[in-house]
């Protein structure tokens, strides 16, 4: 959020407070990977990873604030704005959207425009009249605002180099934006927002500016994340620098604060800021504090500057609100902070008497580990410790246990066979741990370096990967038949890619072979299948006596395990990349491909039947980080680093999201659906690109292909379509925009 919308005036209480004062926490609300936060009329509108989340902050005693709405985007939420009573979201490769928020419990999506490619990823929005100035990755786009829609107008200020436009601001006839991550392109650019002609620029090749805003009553332009040359250090990030733009043709440096802590090193990497009455609040990822001369990277801060006097800008206070501050939102006496690690900390403004309460038991952060036993889903992660959920009613998933031990969160947790214990390894401190789930009390441990993102526990065994000081990762199998006395059973000195335990077998995919062992007391190699030259098995799954393995050169393999041997039944090239995860249940086989999505296959023919994430084509690996895909009681639980779990189902033959209390709206709308004679398919197409609509039946027979659709809607006549269920897909230049179902009914 680059611009604050809040009722009332911010009173300047800050004068006289010493720069090193620490302001206490008040509360913390749980959510993951929070990067944007906006407070408006007792609700928090939050960008958390790929999600828009709304929290009800009406009752200050009801803390942590309850989540009342969520909507998943196909890319990271970068900006959250409220303008003239409407909510606007910029979500990188998923573009911009406009929402009606008269009822915060059920915001209505009014318009959604997706960019043509990642070069037009949406980062920052500024508003003037009925126009949005959208800072894309490589240009600035103008959009016209109407009552319930958005219309693309034009682009300007296209970058020629490798930089990325990060933030912008409007005032009077000026539009200023910053460019970062581009080396020589980095700096500040000032344009006339009427003629769209460049006025001037201020290069900053040795910094990475992130945001910009004008002074309230001064001729100043403040830049977050800027620094002049810091002994020509290319890593200098700084905190704040200010330009005097009384003459926009010749901006002059008026102030800079690099918060230098070590020689030639600038901290603390600021990311967003707010200004009110010329008092500046900047949220930073790190802090300038040091421990034994080393920067303390485990602290995020809010730095406050008094810029009321253009000739005497000074940093007057700093506040700590949790690890890695990405954004903040100001209220009368409080500051809500977007912390990627700790969720939504709330701290008191300096100089105000506010009762200090203890932390809520949950925070935010990343999901490191997950496991399911019976009706219980467990999560562990940095920032919130351990959570357990009752998943019997998916429309009302209930948090039944929360433990806020965030100092050493377990990674890659697993339940014991009876569900009474939890196994895992700590994120930083080496060692295998056994916790009693009744209170999360450690009851046993085994020293050693058992770190790794992949674990498996079943039939009295716990398997994990270790990274020795020399050589490749090793697979270690621990015997946990008595959880209070675990011991090492076997160590495999192979380059292991994947492994699983099931029905008395340990299956290991190595760089060279697919190996199947049995006999847990004394593991014996029973089957082996070579991968061949210049290839390997990347992921495996098992269903009864059927074993699935993905071969990087030959595709998906389906084996049958017989007492006398292991037989290859089918090998076929499938999917759109190499899967990192394979999972199987009674309804199908599933592969997870980073940066793409989840693909469902027929277990017998290995033919693709559907996919989840029709608009995930533009996602980068770091934005969509699946950890696990757990098959449980007919549903699939997608565990992601930056989001709370998503529940999917393939029971209908189509892989789709299961409602989890909050219904979301997609990119494409079909009205009516079901239909008898005709239906209208609407989708964003602001640049009148050519789309192809394809329809086929559930048996895979193509029933209709409509090419060269250049409008933003298409009226589909039933014609020869019989009563039944059909699948549809929209394509542009070979990339799929959307995928779903059509229902034709009789008269």
C-alpha positions in Angstrom: 0.0 0.0 0.0 1.7 3.1 -1.2 -0.9 5.7 -0.2 -3.0 5.8 2.9 -6.8 6.1 3.0 -7.9 6.8 6.6 -10.4 9.0 8.2 -9.3 11.7 10.6 -6.0 13.6 11.0 -2.7 12.3 12.2 -1.6 14.4 15.1 2.1 14.9 15.5 2.9 13.5 18.9 6.4 12.5 18.1 8.6 15.5 18.9 10.9 15.0 21.9 11.0 11.2 21.7 14.5 9.8 21.6 15.5 8.0 18.5 16.2 4.7 20.2 12.9 4.3 22.0 11.2 1.0 21.5 7.4 0.9 21.3 5.8 -2.2 22.7 3.7 -4.8 20.8 0.0 -4.8 21.4 -1.3 -7.8 19.5 -0.7 -10.0 16.5 -3.2 -11.4 14.0 -2.3 -14.7 12.2 -1.8 -14.8 8.4 1.0 -15.7 6.1 3.5 -13.8 4.1 1.9 -10.4 4.7 3.2 -7.7 2.5 0.4 -5.1 2.2 -2.0 -3.8 4.8 -4.8 -1.1 4.7 -7.0 -0.1 7.6 -10.4 1.3 6.7 -13.5 1.7 8.9 -12.6 -1.0 11.4 -11.5 -3.6 8.8 -8.0 -4.6 7.7 -7.5 -5.3 4.0 -4.4 -7.4 3.7 -2.2 -8.6 0.8 -0.8 -11.9 2.1 1.2 -13.8 -0.5 -1.3 -14.5 -3.4 -4.3 -13.7 -1.2 -6.5 -10.7 -0.5 -7.7 -11.2 3.1 -10.1 -9.1 5.1 -10.0 -9.1 8.9 -12.7 -7.7 11.2 -11.1 -5.2 13.6 -14.4 -3.8 14.9 -13.9 -5.3 18.4 -10.5 -4.5 19.8 -10.9 -7.1 22.5 -11.5 -9.8 19.9 -7.9 -10.4 19.2 -6.4 -11.8 17.0 -8.9 -10.3 14.6 -11.1 -12.9 12.8 -10.6 -13.6 9.0 -13.9 -12.8 7.3 -13.0 -13.0 3.6 -10.3 -14.2 1.3 -9.7 -14.3 -2.4 -6.8 -16.1 -4.1 -4.9 -14.4 -7.0 -2.6 -16.0 -9.4 0.3 -13.9 -8.3 1.6 -11.9 -5.3 -0.4 -8.9 -4.1 1.8 -5.9 -4.4 -0.5 -3.0 -3.7 -3.8 -2.4 -1.9 -5.7 0.9 -2.3 -9.0 2.3 -1.3 -10.2 5.1 -3.6 -13.6 6.8 -3.7 -15.1 3.9 -1.7 -13.8 1.1 -3.9 -10.9 -1.3 -3.2 -8.2 -1.8 -5.8 -5.6 -4.5 -5.9 -2.4 -4.8 -7.9 -1.3 -8.4 -8.0 1.8 -8.6 -10.3 1.2 -11.1 -13.1 -2.6 -11.3 -12.2 -3.0 -7.6 -13.0 -5.4 -5.1 -11.3 -8.9 -5.6 -9.9 -11.7 -3.4 -8.6 -13.9 -4.5 -5.7 -17.1 -3.2 -4.1 -16.5 -3.3 -0.3 -19.8 -2.0 1.1 -20.0 -5.4 2.8 -16.5 -6.3 4.0 -17.6 -9.9 4.8 -18.4 -10.4 1.1 -16.5 -8.0 -1.2 -17.7 -8.1 -4.8 -15.3 -8.3 -7.7 -16.4 -5.7 -10.3 -13.5 -5.8 -12.7 -10.3 -7.7 -13.3 -7.7 -6.9 -16.0 -4.8 -9.3 -16.4 -1.6 -8.3 -18.2 -0.4 -9.8 -21.5 2.9 -10.9 -20.1 5.1 -10.6 -17.0 6.6 -7.4 -18.6 3.3 -5.7 -17.6 3.2 -7.1 -14.0 1.3 -4.7 -11.8 3.2 -3.2 -8.8 1.8 0.1 -7.7 -1.3 2.3 -8.2 -1.7 6.1 -8.1 -5.0 7.8 -8.6 -6.1 11.1 -10.2 -9.7 11.9 -11.0 -11.0 8.9 -13.0 -7.6 7.7 -14.0 -5.3 5.0 -12.5 -1.5 5.4 -13.1 -0.4 1.8 -12.8 3.3 1.2 -12.4 4.0 -2.0 -14.3 7.3 -3.8 -14.3 8.4 -2.2 -17.6 6.1 0.8 -18.1 3.3 2.9 -16.7 -0.2 2.1 -17.9 -3.3 4.4 -17.7 -6.7 2.9 -16.9 -10.1 4.7 -17.0 -12.3 4.1 -13.9 -16.0 3.9 -14.6 -18.8 2.9 -12.2 -18.2 -0.8 -12.1 -15.3 -1.4 -14.6 -11.8 -0.6 -15.6 -10.7 0.3 -19.2 -7.1 0.2 -20.5 -6.1 3.5 -22.2 -2.4 3.5 -23.0 1.2 3.0 -21.8 4.0 5.5 -21.4 7.5 5.7 -19.8 8.5 2.3 -21.2 11.9 1.1 -19.8 14.6 0.1 -22.1 16.9 -1.6 -19.6 16.4 -4.4 -17.1 15.0 -2.3 -14.2 11.6 -2.6 -12.7 9.2 0.2 -11.8 8.5 -0.2 -8.1 6.4 2.7 -6.8 4.9 6.0 -7.8 3.1 9.1 -6.6 0.9 11.9 -8.1 0.6 15.6 -7.1 -0.8 18.5 -9.1 0.7 18.1 -12.6 3.5 15.7 -11.6 3.8 12.0 -11.6 7.0 10.5 -10.1 8.1 6.9 -10.0 11.1 5.0 -8.9 13.0 2.2 -10.8 15.0 -0.5 -9.0 16.8 -3.7 -9.7 18.1 -2.2 -12.9 21.7 -1.0 -12.2 22.2 2.1 -14.3 18.4 2.5 -14.8 17.8 2.8 -11.0 16.6 6.2 -9.8 13.7 8.6 -9.8 11.8 9.8 -12.9 9.4 12.8 -13.0 6.8 13.2 -15.7 4.1 15.7 -16.5 0.9 13.7 -15.8 -1.1 15.7 -18.3 1.2 15.4 -21.4 2.9 12.2 -20.2 6.3 13.8 -21.2 9.4 13.3 -19.1 10.3 16.3 -17.0 13.5 15.1 -15.4 15.3 12.2 -13.7 17.6 11.6 -10.7 19.8 8.6 -11.3 20.6 6.4 -8.3 22.6 3.5 -9.7 23.9 2.3 -6.3 20.5 1.9 -4.5 17.3 0.0 -5.0 14.4 2.5 -4.5 11.0 1.0 -3.6 8.5 3.8 -3.1 7.9 7.5 -3.5 5.5 10.1 -2.1 5.3 13.9 -2.1 5.4 16.1 1.0 2.1 17.3 2.2 2.9 21.0 2.6 6.4 21.1 1.1 8.1 21.0 -2.3 9.7 17.7 -1.5 9.7 14.3 -3.0 10.6 11.5 -0.5 12.1 8.3 -1.8 12.0 5.0 0.2 15.0 2.8 -0.3 17.3 5.3 -1.7 20.9 6.3 -1.0 23.5 8.4 -2.8 26.8 6.7 -3.5 27.9 4.9 -0.4 31.6 4.7 -1.3 30.3 3.3 -4.7 28.9 0.3 -2.9 26.4 -1.5 -5.3 24.6 -3.1 -2.4 23.7 0.2 -0.7 19.9 0.3 0.0 19.7 3.1 2.5 16.5 4.1 4.2 15.3 7.5 2.9 16.4 10.3 0.6 14.5 13.4 -0.3 14.6 15.6 -3.4 13.7 19.3 -3.6 11.5 19.6 -6.6 10.6 23.3 -6.4 12.1 23.2 -10.0 11.0 19.9 -11.4 13.5 20.3 -14.3 16.3 20.2 -11.8 15.6 18.1 -8.7 18.2 18.5 -6.0 19.1 16.2 -3.1 17.8 17.7 0.1 18.3 14.8 2.6 19.5 11.3 2.9 19.7 8.7 5.7 21.5 5.5 4.8 21.6 4.1 8.4 25.1 2.7 7.7 26.0 0.1 10.3 29.1 -1.6 8.9 31.8 -0.3 6.6 30.3 0.2 3.1 27.1 -1.4 4.1 23.7 0.3 4.3 20.7 -1.0 6.1 17.8 -1.7 6.7 16.3 -2.3 3.2 13.0 -0.2 3.4 10.1 -1.4 1.4 7.1 1.0 1.9 6.2 4.2 3.6 3.4 6.5 4.6 3.3 10.3 5.1 0.8 12.4 7.0 1.2 16.0 8.0 4.8 15.7 6.7 5.7 13.0 9.3 7.1 10.0 7.5 6.7 6.3 8.6 8.9 3.8 6.8 8.6 0.0 7.2 11.9 -1.9 6.7 12.8 -5.5 6.2 15.9 -5.4 8.5 17.1 -3.1 11.3 20.2 -1.0 11.7 20.9 -2.5 15.1 23.9 -4.8 15.4 24.9 -7.8 17.6 28.7 -8.0 18.1 29.1 -5.8 15.0 26.9 -8.0 12.8 23.7 -6.6 11.4 20.6 -8.0 13.2 18.7 -9.4 10.2 16.0 -10.8 12.6 14.4 -7.5 13.2 12.2 -5.3 11.1 11.6 -1.7 12.1 9.4 1.3 11.5 11.6 4.5 11.2 9.9 7.8 11.7 11.1 11.1 10.2 10.0 14.7 10.9 9.9 16.4 7.5 7.8 19.4 8.4 10.9 21.7 8.0 12.4 21.1 4.5 15.7 22.4 5.7 15.9 20.2 8.8 14.6 16.7 8.2 15.5 14.3 11.0 14.9 10.7 12.1 13.2 11.0 15.5 12.1 7.5 16.5 12.2 3.8 15.6 9.8 1.1 16.4 9.9 -2.7 16.3 6.9 -4.7 15.2 8.2 -8.1 14.2 10.4 -9.6 11.6 10.5 -8.1 8.1 8.1 -5.2 7.9 6.7 -4.8 4.3 4.0 -2.2 4.9 2.1 -0.3 7.5 -1.2 1.4 8.0 -1.8 4.3 10.4 -4.6 4.9 12.8 -5.4 7.4 15.6 -3.3 5.7 18.2 -2.1 2.5 16.6 0.0 1.2 13.7 -0.8 -2.0 11.9 2.2 -3.6 10.3 2.5 -6.0 7.4 5.2 -8.5 8.5 6.0 -11.3 6.1 7.1 -13.4 9.0 4.9 -12.4 11.9 1.6 -11.6 10.2 -0.1 -8.5 11.4 1.5 -7.0 14.5 -0.2 -4.0 16.0 2.0 -1.5 17.9 1.2 1.7 19.7 2.1 5.0 18.1 4.9 6.8 19.9 3.8 9.2 22.6 0.4 7.6 23.1 -0.8 5.9 26.2 -2.3 2.6 25.0 -2.8 -0.5 27.2 -0.3 -3.1 26.2 -1.5 -6.7 25.8 0.4 -9.8 25.3 0.9 -11.5 21.9 -1.9 -13.5 20.5 -0.8 -17.1 20.4 -0.5 -17.1 16.6 1.4 -14.8 14.3 2.0 -15.2 10.6 5.0 -16.4 8.7 5.8 -19.2 6.4 4.6 -22.8 6.5 7.6 -25.0 7.0 5.9 -28.3 7.8 2.5 -30.0 7.6 0.8 -33.3 8.4 -2.6 -34.9 8.7 -3.9 -37.6 11.0 -7.5 -38.5 11.3 -9.5 -35.2 11.4 -6.5 -33.1 12.4 -4.3 -30.9 10.1 -1.1 -29.7 11.7 1.1 -26.8 10.5 4.4 -25.6 11.7 6.2 -22.5 10.6 8.3 -19.5 11.4 6.4 -16.7 13.1 3.5 -18.7 14.6 4.9 -21.9 16.0 2.5 -24.8 15.6 -1.2 -24.9 14.7 -3.7 -27.7 14.6 -7.1 -27.6 12.8 -10.2 -29.7 12.9 -10.9 -30.4 9.2 -14.2 -32.4 9.6 -16.2 -29.4 8.3 -14.3 -27.8 5.4 -16.6 -24.8 5.3 -15.7 -24.0 8.9 -12.1 -25.2 9.5 -11.5 -24.6 13.2 -8.2 -23.8 14.8 -8.1 -26.2 17.8 -4.5 -25.9 19.0 -2.0 -23.0 18.8 1.5 -23.0 20.3 3.5 -19.8 19.9 7.0 -21.2 20.3 8.5 -19.5 17.3 12.2 -19.7 18.4 12.9 -23.0 16.8 10.0 -24.1 14.6 9.9 -27.6 13.4 10.4 -28.2 9.6 8.7 -31.0 7.7 6.6 -32.4 10.5 5.0 -35.8 10.5 2.5 -37.5 12.9 3.3 -40.8 14.6 1.1 -43.8 13.5 -1.3 -43.3 16.4 -1.3 -39.4 16.2 -0.1 -38.9 19.7 3.4 -37.7 18.7 4.8 -35.3 16.2 8.2 -35.8 14.5 10.4 -33.2 12.8 13.6 -31.3 12.7 14.2 -27.8 13.7 14.9 -25.1 11.2 18.2 -24.0 12.5 19.3 -26.2 15.4 20.4 -29.7 14.2 18.6 -32.7 15.6 15.5 -35.0 15.2 12.8 -34.1 17.7 9.7 -36.0 19.1 6.9 -33.8 20.5 3.9 -34.9 22.5 1.1 -33.2 20.7 -0.6 -32.6 24.1 1.1 -29.3 24.8 3.9 -29.7 22.2 6.4 -30.9 24.8 9.6 -32.4 23.6 9.9 -36.0 24.8 12.8 -37.3 22.8 15.6 -36.1 20.5 18.4 -37.5 18.4 21.4 -35.3 17.7 22.5 -35.0 14.1 22.0 -32.8 11.0 18.6 -34.0 9.8 17.6 -30.8 8.0 15.6 -31.1 4.7 12.3 -30.1 3.3 11.3 -33.8 2.5 10.2 -36.2 5.2 8.0 -39.3 5.4 6.7 -41.2 8.4 4.7 -44.5 8.4 4.8 -48.0 9.8 7.1 -47.1 12.7 9.7 -45.4 10.5 10.7 -41.8 9.9 12.7 -41.0 6.8 14.4 -37.7 6.0 17.3 -36.2 4.1 20.5 -35.0 5.6 23.3 -32.9 4.2 26.7 -34.1 5.4 29.7 -31.8 5.5 31.0 -33.4 2.4 29.1 -35.1 -0.5 25.5 -35.2 -1.6 22.3 -35.4 0.5 21.8 -38.7 2.2 18.6 -40.5 3.1 18.4 -41.5 6.8 15.7 -43.9 8.0 14.9 -43.7 11.8 13.1 -46.4 13.7 10.4 -44.7 15.8 8.3 -47.8 16.7 8.9 -46.5 20.3 8.7 -42.7 19.8 10.4 -42.2 23.2 13.6 -44.0 22.0 14.2 -43.3 18.3 17.4 -44.7 16.7 19.0 -44.7 13.2 17.9 -47.7 11.2 19.7 -47.2 7.8 21.7 -44.5 6.0 21.6 -44.5 2.2 24.7 -43.0 0.5 22.8 -42.2 -2.7 21.9 -39.0 -4.5 18.2 -39.2 -3.4 15.5 -37.3 -5.3 12.3 -38.6 -3.6 11.2 -41.4 -1.3 8.1 -42.8 0.4 7.0 -45.5 2.9 3.9 -47.6 2.3 2.6 -51.1 3.0 5.9 -52.5 4.2 8.0 -50.9 1.4 10.5 -48.2 1.3 10.7 -46.7 -2.2 13.7 -44.5 -3.1 14.2 -42.6 -6.3 17.9 -41.9 -6.8 19.8 -40.1 -9.5 20.5 -43.5 -11.1 17.7 -45.9 -10.2 14.3 -46.6 -8.7 14.8 -48.9 -5.7 12.2 -50.8 -3.6 13.1 -52.2 -0.2 11.2 -54.3 2.3 11.7 -55.8 5.7 11.8 -52.9 8.1 13.9 -54.7 10.8 16.5 -55.4 8.2 16.0 -53.5 4.9 16.5 -55.7 1.8 16.5 -54.5 -1.8 13.6 -56.2 -3.5 13.3 -54.4 -6.8 15.5 -52.1 -8.9 14.8 -50.2 -12.1 17.6 -48.2 -13.8 17.0 -44.6 -14.8 19.5 -44.8 -17.7 22.0 -42.3 -18.9 21.4 -38.5 -18.7 18.1 -39.0 -16.8 16.6 -39.6 -13.3 13.4 -40.2 -11.5 12.3 -36.9 -10.0 9.1 -37.8 -8.0 7.2 -40.9 -7.0 3.8 -42.0 -5.6 2.4 -45.4 -4.6 -1.2 -46.8 -4.6 -1.5 -50.4 -3.3 0.6 -52.5 -5.6 1.0 -49.7 -8.2 4.0 -47.4 -8.2 4.2 -44.2 -10.2 7.5 -42.5 -11.0 8.3 -39.5 -13.2 11.3 -40.1 -15.5 12.9 -36.8 -16.6 13.4 -38.1 -20.2 10.7 -40.6 -20.7 7.9 -39.1 -18.7 5.4 -40.8 -16.3 6.0 -44.5 -15.5 3.4 -46.8 -14.1 4.7 -50.0 -12.5 3.0 -53.0 -10.9 4.7 -54.7 -8.0 4.4 -58.5 -8.1 5.9 -61.0 -5.6 8.3 -62.2 -8.4 9.2 -58.8 -9.8 8.4 -55.2 -10.7 6.8 -54.7 -14.2 6.6 -51.5 -16.2 3.0 -51.2 -17.5 3.0 -47.7 -19.1 5.4 -44.9 -19.9 4.1 -41.7 -21.4 5.1 -38.1 -21.8 2.7 -36.0 -19.7 2.3 -32.5 -18.2 4.1 -29.3 -18.9 7.3 -29.7 -17.0 9.1 -31.9 -14.4 7.0 -32.4 -11.3 8.4 -31.8 -7.8 5.6 -33.7 -6.1 3.5 -36.7 -7.1 0.4 -37.7 -5.1 -2.2 -40.4 -5.7 -5.7 -41.1 -4.3 -8.7 -43.1 -5.4 -9.7 -40.5 -7.9 -6.5 -39.9 -9.8 -2.8 -39.2 -10.0 -1.5 -35.6 -9.4 1.7 -33.8 -10.2 2.8 -30.5 -8.9 5.0 -28.4 -11.3 6.6 -25.3 -9.9 5.6 -22.1 -11.6 2.7 -23.9 -13.4 0.1 -25.7 -11.3 -1.3 -29.1 -10.4 -2.2 -31.6 -13.0 -4.6 -34.5 -12.6 -4.2 -37.8 -14.6 -6.2 -41.0 -15.0 -4.4 -43.6 -12.9 -4.7 -46.3 -15.5 -4.1 -44.5 -18.9 -1.9 -41.7 -17.4 -3.8 -39.2 -19.6 -4.3 -35.7 -18.2 -7.9 -35.1 -17.1 -7.8 -31.6 -15.6 -5.6 -29.0 -13.9 -5.8 -26.5 -11.1 -4.6 -23.0 -11.6 -5.7 -22.0 -15.0 -4.1 -18.6 -14.6 -0.8 -19.8 -13.1 1.1 -19.7 -16.3 2.9 -16.5 -15.4 3.8 -17.6 -11.9 7.5 -17.7 -11.0 8.8 -20.5 -8.7 9.5 -18.1 -5.8 5.9 -16.8 -5.8 4.1 -20.2 -5.8 6.0 -22.5 -3.4 4.1 -25.7 -2.8 5.5 -27.8 0.0 3.2 -30.8 0.0 0.1 -32.2 -1.7 -1.6 -34.5 0.9 -4.3 -36.9 -0.2 -6.7 -37.5 2.6 -10.3 -38.8 2.8 -11.1 -37.9 -0.8 -9.6 -34.4 -0.8 -6.2 -33.0 -1.6 -4.6 -30.5 0.7 -2.2 -28.1 -1.1 0.4 -26.9 1.4 2.2 -23.7 0.3 5.0 -21.7 2.0 3.2 -18.3 1.6 -0.4 -19.2 2.1 -2.7 -21.2 4.4 -3.6 -24.6 2.9 -6.0 -24.9 -0.1 -8.3 -27.9 -0.2 -9.0 -29.5 -3.7 -11.1 -32.3 -4.9 -11.1 -34.5 -8.0 -14.2 -36.5 -7.1 -16.2 -35.1 -10.0 -13.4 -35.8 -12.5 -12.4 -32.2 -12.5 -9.7 -30.9 -10.2 -11.3 -27.9 -8.3 -11.1 -26.0 -5.1 -13.4 -27.0 -2.3 -15.2 -24.2 -0.5 -13.5 -23.5 2.8 -15.9 -21.0 4.3 -15.4 -18.2 1.8 -16.4 -18.4 -1.8 -14.0 -16.7 -4.3 -14.7 -15.5 -7.8 -12.5 -16.3 -10.8 -11.2 -14.6 -13.8 -14.0 -15.8 -16.2 -17.7 -15.5 -15.6 -20.4 -17.6 -17.3 -24.0 -16.5 -17.1 -26.2 -18.4 -17.0 -24.6 -21.7 -16.1 -26.4 -24.2 -16.4 -28.1 -22.9 -19.6 -30.6 -24.2 -22.1 -30.2 -22.1 -25.3 -27.2 -19.9 -24.9 -24.8 -18.5 -22.3 -22.4 -15.5 -22.2 -18.7 -16.1 -21.4 -17.0 -12.9 -20.1 -13.3 -12.4 -19.6 -10.8 -9.5 -19.5 -9.4 -8.6 -22.9 -8.5 -4.9 -22.7 -6.1 -5.0 -25.7 -8.5 -7.0 -28.0 -6.2 -10.0 -28.2 -7.2 -13.1 -30.2 -8.6 -15.9 -28.0 -9.7 -19.4 -28.9 -12.6 -21.1 -27.0 -12.5 -25.0 -27.0 -15.2 -27.2 -25.7 -15.1 -31.0 -25.2 -17.1 -33.6 -23.4 -16.0 -35.6 -20.4 -14.7 -38.4 -22.6 -12.3 -35.9 -24.2 -14.1 -35.5 -27.5 -13.8 -32.0 -28.9 -17.3 -30.6 -29.5 -16.6 -27.0 -30.5 -13.6 -24.8 -31.4 -14.3 -21.1 -31.8 -11.2 -19.1 -32.9 -10.3 -15.5 -33.0 -12.5 -14.1 -30.2 -11.4 -10.5 -29.9 -14.0 -9.0 -27.6 -14.3 -9.4 -23.8 -17.3 -11.7 -24.1 -18.7 -14.4 -26.3 -22.3 -15.6 -26.6 -22.2 -19.3 -26.9 -25.3 -20.9 -28.6 -26.1 -24.4 -27.6 -26.6 -25.7 -31.2 -25.8 -29.5 -31.2 -24.6 -29.7 -27.6 -26.7 -32.4 -25.8 -27.8 -32.2 -22.2 -24.8 -32.9 -20.0 -21.6 -31.6 -18.6 -18.8 -30.2 -20.8 -15.3 -28.8 -20.3 -14.1 -25.5 -21.7 -10.8 -23.7 -22.0 -9.8 -20.2 -23.3 -6.4 -19.9 -25.0 -4.3 -17.0 -26.2 -1.1 -17.6 -28.2 -1.0 -21.2 -26.8 -1.4 -20.1 -23.2 -4.5 -21.1 -21.3 -6.4 -18.3 -19.6 -9.1 -20.3 -17.9 -10.5 -23.8 -17.6 -13.8 -25.0 -16.2 -17.2 -26.6 -16.7 -20.3 -25.9 -18.7 -23.7 -27.4 -17.9 -26.4 -27.8 -20.6 -29.9 -28.6 -19.3 -33.2 -29.5 -21.0 -36.3 -27.5 -21.5 
